[in-house]
Amino acid sequence: MERHKRYLEQNRAWVAERKSHDPDFFRRMAEGQTPEILWIGCSDSRVSSLEITKSGLGEVFVHRNIANQAKPDDASFLSVIEFSLEVLRIPQIIVCGHYGCGGVEAALSGLTGHCAVDGWLGGVRDLAEKHRAELEELPGSTAQANRLVELNIYEQIDHICNLDVVQQTWKKGQLLCIHGWVYDMPNGLLRDLEMNINGLGDIPKRP
C-alpha cells in the first residue's frame, strides 16, 4: 500500500469506531466549535496538543510553527489570535515549548544553511545572544538548549501580551489568561512555568 493511503484507511477505521460509540458525534462537531484554549506550540510531530493533554476534538484551537513563535509580524499568527479572541472568544492562551526542540537547538548552534528556516529562527538567535552570559554558565549544550526553550516561551508570551488585539481584549473586560508551559519529552510531562498573565497589570516590564 502506498504510504499516504494508509492514513485514509486509518481515517475510515476511526470514523467507524467513533460512530459505533456515538452515532451523532460528527453531526455535533459540524455544528460549530467552542474551544477553551488557544494552543501555540511547536510543529514537532512528537508534540500533539490533543494527545499530550488528552483533549477531545473541539476543545483546543491550535497554531503551530517551528519553535512555537508568536511573531508580531506573522500574518498567519495574527489572524489566529484575532479570530480566537474576537470570534471564538477563547479565554485561555497556552504557549507551549518543549525540551529537545530542534528549532531552538539550531538557533543556538548558528545558521542551518536553510534560508527559510534561518530567517524564521532569527528571533530565537537574537534571544540566545541577549542571554549569552546566562546560557554559557550552564553545564553543557543540553542544559543551555533547555534554558533557551524556557526563555523563548517567556519571549513569545511577551509578544502576545503587547499585541493591540490582546490589550483591547483586556481593556473591554473580556476574560483572557495567558500561560507558559514546557513539555518534557523524555518523561512525557507538561510543566507550568508559572508565568500566568490575567490582565494588563500582570504584564512584565520590558528591560
RARA-V140712 format. One record per residue. RES is the residue in one letter. SS is DSSP state (a for helix, b for strand, c for the rest). PSI is psi as a letter, one per 30 degrees, with the letter a starting at -180 (* if undefined). BURIAL is + if it has 16 or more other C-alpha atoms within 10 Angstrom, else -. Layout:
res	ss	psi	burial
RES	SS	PSI	BURIAL
RES	SS	PSI	BURIAL
//
This chain:
res	ss	psi	burial
M	c	k	-
E	c	k	-
R	a	e	-
H	a	f	-
K	a	f	-
R	a	e	-
Y	a	e	-
L	a	e	-
E	a	e	-
Q	a	e	-
N	a	e	-
R	a	e	-
A	a	e	-
W	a	e	-
V	a	e	-
A	a	e	-
E	a	e	-
R	a	e	-
K	a	e	-
S	a	e	-
H	a	e	-
D	c	j	-
P	c	f	-
D	c	g	-
F	a	e	-
F	a	e	-
R	a	e	-
R	a	e	-
M	a	e	-
A	a	f	-
E	c	f	-
G	c	l	-
Q	c	k	-
T	c	i	-
P	c	k	+
E	c	f	+
I	b	k	+
L	b	j	+
W	b	j	+
I	b	j	+
G	b	a	+
C	b	l	+
S	c	f	+
D	c	k	+
S	c	f	-
R	c	f	-
V	c	i	+
S	c	k	-
S	a	e	+
L	a	e	+
E	a	e	-
I	a	f	-
T	a	f	-
K	c	h	-
S	c	l	-
G	c	l	-
L	c	k	-
G	c	f	-
E	c	f	-
V	b	k	+
F	b	k	+
V	b	k	+
H	b	k	+
R	b	k	+
N	b	l	-
I	c	k	+
A	c	g	+
N	c	i	+
Q	c	k	+
A	c	i	+
K	c	k	+
P	c	f	-
D	c	g	-
D	c	j	-
A	a	e	-
S	a	e	-
F	a	e	+
L	a	e	+
S	a	e	-
V	a	e	-
I	a	e	+
E	a	e	+
F	a	e	-
S	a	e	+
L	a	e	+
E	a	f	-
V	c	e	-
L	c	f	+
R	c	h	+
I	c	k	+
P	c	f	+
Q	b	k	+
I	b	k	+
I	b	k	+
V	b	j	+
C	b	j	+
G	b	a	+
H	b	k	+
Y	c	k	+
G	c	g	+
C	c	j	+
G	a	e	-
G	a	e	+
V	a	e	+
E	a	e	+
A	a	e	+
A	a	e	+
L	a	e	+
S	a	f	-
G	c	a	-
L	c	k	-
T	c	f	-
G	c	f	-
H	c	j	-
C	a	e	-
A	a	e	-
V	a	e	-
D	a	e	+
G	a	e	-
W	a	e	+
L	c	g	+
G	a	e	-
G	a	e	+
V	a	e	+
R	a	e	+
D	a	e	-
L	a	e	+
A	a	e	+
E	a	e	-
K	a	e	-
H	c	g	-
R	a	e	-
A	a	e	-
E	a	e	-
L	a	e	+
E	a	f	-
E	c	f	-
L	c	k	-
P	c	i	-
G	c	l	-
S	a	e	-
T	a	e	-
A	a	e	-
Q	a	e	+
A	a	e	+
N	a	e	+
R	a	e	+
L	a	e	+
V	a	e	+
E	a	e	+
L	a	e	+
N	a	e	+
I	a	e	+
Y	a	e	+
E	a	e	+
Q	a	e	+
I	a	e	+
D	a	e	+
H	a	e	-
I	a	e	+
C	a	f	+
N	c	g	-
L	c	k	-
D	a	e	-
V	a	e	+
V	a	e	+
Q	a	e	-
Q	a	e	-
T	a	e	+
W	a	e	+
K	a	e	-
K	c	g	-
G	c	g	-
Q	c	k	+
L	c	k	-
L	c	k	+
C	b	k	+
I	b	k	+
H	b	l	+
G	b	k	+
W	b	l	+
V	b	k	+
Y	b	j	+
D	b	j	-
M	c	e	-
P	c	f	-
N	c	f	-
G	c	g	-
L	b	k	-
L	b	k	+
R	b	k	-
D	b	k	-
L	b	g	-
E	b	h	-
M	b	j	+
N	b	j	+
I	b	j	+
N	c	f	+
G	c	a	+
L	a	e	-
G	a	f	-
D	a	f	-
I	c	k	-
P	c	k	-
K	c	k	-
R	c	k	-
P	c	*	-
//
